[in-house]
Amino acid sequence: MLFSLSLILIIGFSLSGILNRIKIPGLIGMIFTGVLLGPHMLDLISPEILGISADLREIALIVILVRAGLSIDISDLRKAGRPALLMCFVPATFEIAAVTYLAPLLLGVSYIEAAIMGCVLAAVSPAVIVPRMIHLMETGYGKKSRIPQIIMAGASVDDIYVIVLFTAFLGMYRGEGFSASTLVSVPVSILSGVIMGAVTGIILVSIFKRIHMRDTVKVLIILSIAFMFVSIEDFMKPFFPVSGLLAVMSLGCSILRSYEILAKRLMGKFSKIWVGAEILLFVLVGAQVDISYLAGAGISSVLLILAALSLRIIGVSLSLAGTSLSLKERLFCSIAYIPKATVQAAIGAVPLSAGVGAGNTILTVAVLAIIISAPVGAIGIDRTYKKLLSQ
């Protein structure tokens, strides 16, 4: 296990650094490190690490979402209004609809299998997007139009919306049917997650103001509560829908709103934690990629992914229609909504293990989507924000 960790850190940081020097996002090097060291190539990552891979990736995602929450001013989102709300579900809906219609024509799957595939593909990656949006906020790009805040919040809710639909369509495939309560659970889980995080944040701020403790201790307390939120989501799933990850982000927002000075200090702490969490997240995402599936992917799978991304971009454009955003700013929002990685790696193999007939095809397209969209989206954001956004 220690040997595997040393390889992950040394090779991951080395490739990331080399790519950063030539102006290519370092996460691509981290993903490639995971592919190289993973069980489908050199098999140098120990089974112990692979066994807790999902948990490690979730921890890394929690770190970046807390950091995002500490950066998002609720008043900014409130001023953004309608576009921020529409970005949460309209682009994903367009992409799911595109895959549901085109996949049976291009890949010969059934419509319900295509709907499941659409949900796997439709989620954007907060792990790719959020650090970049935080960087834009720190450097002042897109600040006037609140573009980083809109994209961060939209990407986080987008994932919840897609995963709920994925569960619903998978249930339909198994013959469990599709009930109205499934759709109702989307807004309920969002609202309950926001309330749980906000109330907890207010309580924590009250405690921090009364009891003196080091910021490092505060960070550990916040992380512990964030882990608890995700555990509560799993526990409550059969009884009541609640989004643990949205509660994590809401917790950070609540601390920023109630105790801004502390929030700024904690941001620095979480930025340092993210250095290690980031490499674990993307290397382990890469380790999930089975490149042997790509041999049979074919041009049809590539065309499907590109068509779905095109519909997603149209969805972004419609979400931002009627706003004061310039054409350049809308183009940037479309680019920022391209990257996919974390959710695809997490649920791409679920249909296969659940006995879905097109499970192999779904997994292949999910892997291909990561390889195409994560580098394109990351490079697109990094190369265009100075040209498309005002500082």
N, C-alpha and C positions, 0 to 999 in steps of 0.2 A: 504493500500500500504506500509506504514512504517513497519507494523508488518511483512508483507511478506519479505521485504528487510532484516529485522533483522533476520528472520529465515534462509534466503538464506545465509547470511554472517556467522552467528554463526554455523549453522550445516555444511555448506560447508567448512569453514575453519577447523572446528573440525575434520570432516571425512578425509579431505585432510591431515591434520597434523598426524592423527593416521596412515593412510596408508603410508605416507612418512617415519614414524618411523620404519615400518616393511618392508621398501624397495619396496613398491608398489607405482606407480605414483599417485600423489594426484588428478589428473584430474578424476580418476575413482571414487573417493569419491564425487567429485563435480557433475559428471554426475548422480550418484546414488541419491544425494541430490535432483536434479531436478526431477528424476523419482518419488521419495518419496513424494515431496511436490507438484508435478504437478497435473494437472486436472484429470489425469487418476488413481491417487491413493488417497492421502489425500486432494487434492484440496485446498492447503493453500497458493498458489500464487495468488495474486489478479488479477482480470480481466484487471485492468489498466496496470499492468506489462506485462501480456501475450499479451495484445493488441499492445504493442510496443516492443515485444520480438525480432522480426526480425530486428528492427532498433538498439536495444541494442547489438545484436549479431554482426551486421555489424560494429558498432562503435568499439567493442572489436577487430574484425578482422583487422580493419584499424590501430588500435594502434600497433598490432603485426607486420603488414606489414611495417609500417613506421620504426619500430625498426629493422626489417630485412634489409630494404634498407640502413639504417645507418651503417649496418655491412658488406654489400657486396661491395667488391672492384671490380669495373668493369674490371680492368686489370686481376684479377684472373679468372673471367668468360671467358674473351677473351683467356687466356692461356689454359683454360680447353677445349675450342673449341667444336668439334663435340659431345662428350658425353653430355655436358650441353644442347645442342640443342635437341638431340634425347630423352633425359629424359623428355622433355616437352610434348611429344605426343606418343612415341612408347609404353611405358608400358600401358597407358590408352587405346590405340587402341587394344592391345592384350586382355585386360580385356573385353572391349566392344564386341569384336569378340567372345570371349569365352561365354559370357552370351547370345549373340544373337543366337549362335548355340545350347547351352545346355538348356536354359530355356524352349523352346518349348518341348524338350524331357522330362525334369524333372518336369515341372510345368504345361504343357499343354496350354501355352499362344501362341499367334501368333508371327511371326517373328518381326513384327514392334513393338509389345508390348515388346518383348524381347530386341530389340534395345534401346527402351526408358529405360527399366530396367537397361541395361548395362551402359547407360550414368549416371543414378542415382548412381550406385555402383562404377563407375570407378574413381571418383574424390578423391584424397587424402586430408587429412586435414592439411592445413597450421597452424591452431591453435594448433595442436598437435606437428607438426614437427618443425616449426620455432623456438619456444623457446629452444628446445633441440639442434638444430643446432647452435644457438647463444651461448649456453653454451659450445659446443664443440669448437667453435672459440675462446671463452674467455680462455678456458683451454688448447688450442693448439692441440687437438686431430684431426687427419685427415687434418691438415693444409697444409702439404707438397703437398698432392694430391688434395687439394681444394675441398674435399668431402662435407663439410657443405654448401659451396656456391653453388655447383652443385645441391644438394638436395633441398635447399631453393628456388632457382630460378626455378628449374624444377617443384616443387610442385605448385608454384604459377601460372605458365603458364598452367600447366596440368589442373587446375580447369577451366580456361577460355576456353580452347579447348573443354573440356567435356560439359560445359554448353551451348556452341554454338551448339554442336552436339545434345544435349538434346532438344534444342528449334527447331532444324531442324526436328528431328524425330517426335516430338510432332505435328509439322505442317503437316508432311506427314500423320500422323494418322487422323488428322482432314480433310484431303483431300486438303490441301494447296499445296502439291507437294514438291519436293526437287530440288532447283535450284543451279546452280554452284556458284551463288553469295553468297549463304550461306557458302560454304566452303572458298571462297575468304575472307569472313569477318573475319575468324580466324586470318590470318597473318596481315590483315589490322588493326584489333582492337588491336593486340599486338604492332605493330609498332607505331600506333598513340598514344597509352597509354604511351609507353616508351618516345616518343618525347615530349608529353605534360608534363610529370613529369620532364624530364631532363631540359627542357627550363625553367620551373617554378622554379626548384631548383637553377639554375644559377642566375635567377632574384632575388630570395630570398637572396642568399648569398651576392649579390651586395648590397642589401638593408641593411642586417645585418652588413656589414662592414662599411657602411656609417653612419648608425643611431644606436646609443647606446641604447640597451634595455636589460632588464633582460632575462635570459635564459627561465624562466617560460613563459614570454610573447611570446618568439620565439616558444616555444612548442605549445601554444594556436593558434598562427598564422598558424603553420604547420598543426595542426589538422583541423583547419577551412578550409584550402585549400584542405586537403585530403577529407573532407566531400563534398566539392564542386566538386571534381573530380568524386566521385561516383554519385552525382546528375547530373553532365554533361552527364555521361554515360546513365542514365535513359532518360534524355531529348533528347539526340542525337540518341537513338536507332532506331527510325523510319527513320532517315536520313543518318546517317553515323556511322559505328561501331567504338567504342573506349572502351578500357578497363580501367575503373576507378581504380580498385584495382592494376593493373599493373602500372598505373601512380603514385599511392601512393608509391609503392616500388621504382620506378624510381626516384621519388622526393628525397627519402632518399639517394639513391646511388649518385645522383648528388651533394647533400650537402657534402657527404663524400669525393667525388673526388675534390670538389672546396674549401672546408674549413674543413680539417680533424680535427683540434683541436675542433671546434664547434661541429662537428658530435659526437665526443667521449663524450663531455659534455651532449649533448642532449640524448645520449643513456642511461645515468644514469637516466635522468628524465623520459624517456619512460619506463624504467624498473620498476620504482615505480608505474607509472600509470597502468602497466600491472598486478600488484598484484590484483587490484580491477577489472580490465577488464576481467581477466582470469576467475575469479569465476562467474561473470555474464554470460560469454559466455558458459561455460560448464554446469552450472546449468540450463540455459535456453535451451540448447541443450537437456539435460536430460528430461526437462519438455515436450519436443515435442514427447518423446518416449511413445507410447501407448502399454503397455506390453500385453494388451488383444489380440493384433494381433499375438503375439508370440505363443499362444496356438495352432493355426492352421498352424504354419510355417512348421513343419515336418522336417524329415531328408533330404528331397529333397532340401529344401532351404539352409540348412547348406552345403550340398554337392556342390550346385551351387556356393556359396560364396567361399568355399575352392578351387574349381576348377578355379574360376575366379582369385583368388589371386595367384594361382600357375602360371597361364598364365601371370599375371602381373610381377611376379618374372623373368620369362623367357624373357619378354620384357625388364626389367632392365638389365639382363645379355647381351642381344644383343646390347643394347644401349652402354654398357661399353666395348664391345668386341674390341680387338685391342688396348686398352689403356695400360698404364703402371701400372694400379691399380692391387694390389695383389688379390688373391682369397678371402682373409679375408675382404679386403676393399669392394670388389664387393658384398660379402655376407651381409655386413653391409648396403650397399645402398639398397639391396633388402628388408631388414628388415625395414629400414626407410621409405620405400614406401608403407607400409601396412596400417597404421592408417587411418580410415575414421570416420568422425563425422559431421563437420560443414555443408558441402554441402548436405549430405544425410538428415540431419535434416531440411535444408532449402527447398529442392525441392522434398523430398520423397513423400509428400502428394499432389504435384501439379498434377500428372496424374489422381489421384482420383477425385480431384475437377474439372479437365478438362473433365471428362466423359470417360476416358480410361477404357475399359472393365476390364482389369487386374489391375486397380488402387489399389485395396485392396492388391493384391498379391505383387505389386511393393513396396507399403508402408511397408508391413510386412518384405520383404527381406531387405529393407533399414534399418529398425530398428534393425533387426538381424545383419546386417553388422556392425552397430555402436557398438553393444554389444560385438561382436566377435573381430573385428579388432582394435578398439581404445585401449582396454587394452593390447591385444597381441602386437600391434605395439609399444605402449609407453613403456611397460615393456621390450620388445625386445631391443629397443634403449638404455634404461637406464642400462640394465644388460650386454650389449655386447660391448659398444663402447670402454671400456678400454682394452678389450681382442682382438678386431678386428682392432682397429686403432692405429697407432703409434703417440706418443706425441712429 
